[in-house]
Amino acid sequence: MNRLRVLIVDDEDLARLRLRGLLADCTLPGAEVVGEAGSAAEALHQLSTQEADLVLLDIQMPGLDGLQLAQRMRALPRRPLVVFVTAHAGHALQAFEIDAADYLTKPVRRARLQEALLRVSQRLGHVVAASASPAAGGEQPVLVVSDRGRVQRVPVADILYLKAELKYVTLRTAAHAYVLDDSLADLEQRLGDTMLRVHRNALVARTAVRKLERRAPTDGGGEGDAEGWAVLVDPVQEWLAVSRRQLAQVRELLASDGI
């Protein structure tokens, strides 16, 4: 799996040293410290000369504070993700309003930092390989997801469908339903050919499609399912709407499987 390139920004030397030590102990995903900065100005200078995937950012600093720096970084050509690391929990709402990937309070625990790195990896579109070696038990790729604040590793082979509803996406396996804050488009790109788009709001695992039928409109709603087409997802026996635009692809899949 790709190692995350991390820039540590904190005006306290000991705080930066502690984060560097914690990062060295994180393995899933691994992290490489590409630089340290004691001020916003120094951080912006470093980001102008090298790329980082993630900035671990203190909030209370002399000059520009961490929130102001995060706003400045949004204008960078390749904007890194931000995880705030602060002794004060009162800035959390502001942090997430500027799209922070996570918010850690000092003293940071290694397990909590590891969760934040997993969340960043997820946001960057990394699919975590449980093992690259078939000899190591034949383990399959997993998708790292954040479900209601808990980081989970879901085997890609277990995913039956993904459905966008309001601001969230539901990931369904045979045993569980996870609520994610990723976009459906990002998940489609990360999962590739394992999934088939059946509607503007739904992706279905190709291996989970069992039949296509005309049915009364499902809760997919909106344009495209006026004809009432839907696919049956096995083994949960749920029906998902199929849009007219995707109908031909679904029929082609079923025909290739001899269904």
C-alpha positions as CSV (number, residue, x, y, z in Angstrom):
1,M,0.0,0.0,0.0
2,N,1.2,3.5,-0.7
3,R,2.9,5.3,2.2
4,L,1.4,8.6,3.1
5,R,3.7,11.6,2.8
6,V,3.2,13.7,5.9
7,L,4.1,17.3,6.8
8,I,4.0,18.0,10.6
9,V,3.2,21.6,11.5
10,D,3.4,22.6,15.2
11,D,5.2,25.5,16.9
12,E,6.3,23.2,19.7
13,D,9.4,21.1,19.1
14,L,8.4,18.3,21.5
15,A,4.9,18.0,19.9
16,R,6.5,17.5,16.5
17,L,8.9,15.0,17.9
18,R,6.1,13.0,19.5
19,L,4.1,12.9,16.3
20,R,7.1,11.8,14.4
21,G,7.6,8.9,16.8
22,L,3.9,7.9,16.7
23,L,4.0,7.9,12.9
24,A,7.0,5.6,12.9
25,D,4.8,3.0,14.7
26,C,1.9,3.2,12.3
27,T,1.9,0.5,9.7
28,L,-1.6,0.4,8.1
29,P,-1.0,2.6,6.2
30,G,2.6,3.5,6.7
31,A,3.6,7.1,6.8
32,E,6.8,9.0,5.7
33,V,7.5,12.4,7.3
34,V,8.6,14.6,4.4
35,G,9.1,17.7,6.6
36,E,8.4,19.7,9.7
37,A,7.4,23.3,10.2
38,G,7.0,25.5,13.2
39,S,4.8,28.1,11.6
40,A,2.3,28.6,8.9
41,A,4.8,30.6,6.8
42,E,7.3,27.8,7.0
43,A,4.7,25.2,6.1
44,L,3.6,27.1,3.0
45,H,7.2,27.4,1.9
46,Q,7.8,23.7,2.3
47,L,4.6,22.9,0.4
48,S,5.7,25.1,-2.5
49,T,8.8,22.9,-3.0
50,Q,7.5,19.4,-2.2
51,E,4.3,17.5,-2.2
52,A,2.6,16.0,0.8
53,D,-0.5,13.8,1.1
54,L,-1.3,14.9,4.6
55,V,-0.6,17.8,6.9
56,L,-0.8,17.1,10.7
57,L,-1.7,20.6,11.8
58,D,-1.7,22.4,15.2
59,I,-4.3,25.1,15.5
60,Q,-2.9,27.6,18.0
61,M,0.3,29.0,16.6
62,P,2.0,32.4,16.3
63,G,1.0,34.4,13.2
64,L,-1.5,32.5,11.0
65,D,-3.2,29.9,13.1
66,G,-3.9,26.4,11.9
67,L,-7.4,27.2,10.7
68,Q,-6.2,30.1,8.6
69,L,-3.3,28.0,7.2
70,A,-5.8,25.3,6.2
71,Q,-7.8,27.9,4.3
72,R,-4.7,29.1,2.5
73,M,-3.8,25.5,1.5
74,R,-7.1,25.2,-0.3
75,A,-5.6,27.3,-3.0
76,L,-2.6,25.1,-3.6
77,P,-2.4,23.2,-7.0
78,R,-2.2,19.9,-5.2
79,R,-3.9,20.5,-1.8
80,P,-2.9,18.0,0.9
81,L,-5.5,16.7,3.3
82,V,-5.5,18.1,6.8
83,V,-5.8,16.4,10.2
84,F,-5.9,18.9,13.0
85,V,-3.9,18.0,16.1
86,T,-4.7,20.4,19.0
87,A,-5.1,20.6,22.8
88,H,-8.5,22.3,22.4
89,A,-11.6,20.4,21.3
90,G,-13.6,23.6,20.8
91,H,-12.5,24.2,17.2
92,A,-13.8,20.9,15.8
93,L,-16.8,22.4,14.1
94,Q,-14.7,25.0,12.3
95,A,-12.2,22.3,11.3
96,F,-14.8,20.1,9.6
97,E,-16.4,23.1,7.9
98,I,-13.1,23.5,6.0
99,D,-13.1,19.8,5.1
100,A,-10.6,18.5,7.7
101,A,-10.1,14.7,7.3
102,D,-10.0,14.3,11.1
103,Y,-9.5,16.1,14.4
104,L,-7.2,14.8,17.1
105,T,-6.8,16.1,20.6
106,K,-3.6,16.1,22.5
107,P,-2.1,14.0,23.9
108,V,-2.6,11.9,20.7
109,R,-2.8,8.2,21.1
110,R,-1.2,6.0,18.5
111,A,-4.4,4.0,17.8
112,R,-6.3,7.2,17.2
113,L,-3.6,8.5,14.9
114,Q,-3.7,5.2,13.0
115,E,-7.5,5.7,12.5
116,A,-6.9,9.1,11.1
117,L,-4.3,7.8,8.7
118,L,-6.7,5.1,7.5
119,R,-9.3,7.8,6.9
120,V,-6.9,9.9,4.9
121,S,-5.9,6.8,2.9
122,Q,-9.6,6.2,2.2
123,R,-10.1,9.8,1.1
124,L,-7.1,9.6,-1.3
125,G,-8.6,6.5,-2.9
126,H,-6.2,3.9,-1.7
127,V,-7.5,0.3,-1.7
128,V,-5.6,-1.5,1.0
129,A,-4.1,-4.8,0.0
130,A,-4.4,-7.2,2.9
131,S,-1.5,-9.2,1.4
132,A,0.3,-9.0,-1.9
133,S,1.4,-12.6,-1.8
134,P,-0.9,-15.4,-2.7
135,A,1.1,-17.7,-0.5
136,A,0.2,-15.6,2.6
137,G,-3.3,-17.2,2.7
138,G,-4.7,-15.8,-0.5
139,E,-6.1,-12.7,1.3
140,Q,-8.1,-10.3,-0.9
141,P,-8.1,-6.5,-1.2
142,V,-10.1,-4.6,1.4
143,L,-11.7,-1.2,1.3
144,V,-10.9,1.0,4.3
145,V,-14.1,2.8,5.4
146,S,-15.1,5.1,8.1
147,D,-18.5,4.2,9.5
148,R,-19.9,6.6,12.1
149,G,-16.4,7.4,13.3
150,R,-15.2,3.8,13.4
151,V,-12.6,2.7,10.9
152,Q,-13.4,-0.7,9.3
153,R,-11.7,-2.9,6.7
154,V,-14.3,-4.4,4.4
155,P,-13.2,-7.1,2.0
156,V,-14.0,-5.9,-1.5
157,A,-15.4,-9.4,-2.4
158,D,-18.0,-8.9,0.4
159,I,-19.5,-5.7,-1.0
160,L,-22.9,-6.3,-2.6
161,Y,-23.9,-2.7,-3.4
162,L,-23.3,1.0,-2.7
163,K,-26.2,3.4,-2.7
164,A,-26.2,7.2,-2.4
165,E,-28.8,8.7,-0.1
166,L,-28.8,12.4,0.8
167,K,-25.3,13.2,2.0
168,Y,-24.2,9.6,2.6
169,V,-23.5,6.3,0.9
170,T,-24.8,3.0,2.2
171,L,-22.3,0.1,1.7
172,R,-24.1,-3.2,1.9
173,T,-22.6,-6.6,2.6
174,A,-24.5,-9.8,3.4
175,A,-24.0,-9.2,7.1
176,H,-23.8,-5.4,7.6
177,A,-24.8,-2.0,6.3
178,Y,-22.2,0.7,6.6
179,V,-22.9,4.5,6.3
180,L,-20.0,6.3,4.6
181,D,-19.3,9.9,3.8
182,D,-17.5,9.2,0.6
183,S,-18.9,10.2,-2.8
184,L,-20.3,7.4,-5.0
185,A,-18.1,8.6,-7.9
186,D,-14.9,8.2,-5.7
187,L,-16.0,4.7,-4.6
188,E,-16.7,3.7,-8.2
189,Q,-13.2,4.7,-9.3
190,R,-11.6,2.9,-6.4
191,L,-13.4,-0.3,-6.8
192,G,-13.2,-0.4,-10.6
193,D,-14.7,-3.2,-12.6
194,T,-15.9,-5.2,-9.6
195,M,-19.0,-2.9,-9.5
196,L,-21.6,-2.1,-12.2
197,R,-23.4,1.3,-12.1
198,V,-27.1,0.6,-12.4
199,H,-28.4,4.0,-11.5
200,R,-27.0,7.5,-10.9
201,N,-27.3,6.7,-7.2
202,A,-26.3,3.0,-7.1
203,L,-23.4,0.6,-7.8
204,V,-23.9,-3.2,-7.6
205,A,-21.3,-5.9,-7.4
206,R,-21.3,-7.7,-10.8
207,T,-21.4,-11.1,-9.0
208,A,-24.4,-10.1,-6.9
209,V,-26.8,-9.3,-9.8
210,R,-29.4,-12.1,-10.1
211,K,-32.2,-10.9,-12.3
212,L,-33.7,-7.9,-14.0
213,E,-37.4,-7.2,-14.0
214,R,-40.0,-4.6,-14.5
215,R,-41.3,-3.5,-11.2
216,A,-43.2,-0.7,-9.5
217,P,-40.8,2.3,-9.0
218,T,-38.4,1.6,-6.2
219,D,-37.0,4.1,-3.7
220,G,-34.3,5.1,-6.2
221,G,-36.6,7.8,-7.5
222,G,-36.1,10.5,-10.0
223,E,-35.4,10.3,-13.7
224,G,-34.6,7.0,-15.4
225,D,-36.7,4.5,-13.4
226,A,-40.1,5.6,-14.8
227,E,-40.1,2.3,-16.7
228,G,-39.9,0.4,-13.4
229,W,-36.8,-1.7,-14.1
230,A,-34.9,-3.1,-11.1
231,V,-32.2,-5.7,-10.4
232,L,-32.4,-8.3,-7.6
233,V,-29.3,-8.3,-5.4
234,D,-28.3,-11.6,-4.0
235,P,-28.1,-12.9,-1.2
236,V,-29.9,-10.0,0.5
237,Q,-32.8,-10.3,-1.9
238,E,-33.1,-6.5,-2.3
239,W,-34.3,-4.7,-5.5
240,L,-32.5,-1.6,-6.8
241,A,-33.7,0.7,-9.5
242,V,-32.1,0.6,-12.9
243,S,-32.1,3.7,-15.0
244,R,-32.8,3.6,-18.7
245,R,-29.2,4.8,-19.4
246,Q,-27.8,1.7,-17.6
247,L,-30.3,-0.9,-18.8
248,A,-28.3,-2.1,-21.7
249,Q,-25.2,-2.8,-19.5
250,V,-27.3,-4.7,-17.0
251,R,-28.8,-6.9,-19.8
252,E,-25.3,-7.5,-21.3
253,L,-24.0,-8.7,-17.9
254,L,-26.9,-11.1,-17.3
255,A,-26.6,-12.4,-20.9
256,S,-22.9,-13.0,-20.4
257,D,-23.6,-15.0,-17.3
258,G,-26.3,-17.0,-19.1
259,I,-29.1,-15.7,-16.9
